[in-house]
Amino acid sequence: MATADDEALQDRKARPERVRNRIPDQVRQKVIAHALDQSELSPREVAVSFTDREQTFISEASVYRLLKAEGLITSPAFIVMKRHRFSCCEHPDR
């Protein structure tokens, strides 16, 4: 005879059935199509123009992840430059 305690000890899936904040597949496809139509735009610009056009907010990070997952981004869209430290004798204005 199975009891509630036995049921609690049974193996279950570790992952939830659905993710609460998942971007719907229909929106995903629209974002990808928009990015392909506007291939000169950065993920930030795609997010802004998609939000303006579709009246559906999507973050720059979400756009980047979607495009990266589709293999549409192969390198960073920007380069972070290192800060140069000037000593008192090397200042460019002197």
N, C-alpha and C positions, 0 to 999 in steps of 0.2 A: 504494500500500500504506500503510495507516494504522498509525502506531506509537503507543506509549504517550505519547510527547511530543505528538503531534497531538491525542490525546484530552484531555490536560491543558489544551490551549489552547482547547478548545471552550467556548462560552458555556453557563453553567448558571444556574439560579435563584439569586438572592442570598439568598432567605429559606429557612429550614429547612422541611421538610415538615410538622412539627408542633412546637408549643411545649411545652416540658417541664413548665412549671408552670401550664398553662392549666386553669382550672376547668372540669370536665366540664359539658357542656350540660345534663345532667339536674340537676346541683346548681344551675346557674345558674337554671333554671326554678323550682326549689323555693325559692330565695332570693327571686326576684321575687314568686312567689305569696305567700310568707310576709310580705314587705314590704307587699304590697297588702292582705293580711288584717289587718295590724297597722300601718295607715297613720299612726297617731299616734306611732310610734317613730322615733327618729333612726337613722341608719345604724349607729352604735355599738350601740344597743339591739337593732336587728335582728340584728346579728352575734352578740351574746351570746345572745339568745333562740333564734336558729336553731341555734347550737352546742349549747345545752342540749336543744332538742327533737329535733334530728336526729343528735346525737352526731357531727357533722362540723364541724371547725373551719373558719371563714372569717373573715378579718380585716375590721375596720371599713373599711379602705381598699378592699378588694375589693368589699364591699357597696356602698360609695359609687360606685365605678366602674361596677358593674353597673346600679345604679339611674339613674345619670347617662346611661349609654348607652341606656337604655330611655326616657329623657325624663321620668323620675319625680322628678327633683330639678331644680328650676329656680333655687333660691337657696341660699346657705349655711344650714346648720342652726343656726349659732351666729354671734355677733358678737364679735369680739375688741375689747375696750375698750382705749383708749390709757391709758397710765400718766400720772397727773397729778403733776407735780413741785411740791412745796410749798417756798416759801422759808421762812426762819426766821420771818418776820412773818406768813405766811399759814397757818400750821399750823392745822388745824381744831379742835384741842383747846385752843387758846389764845384 
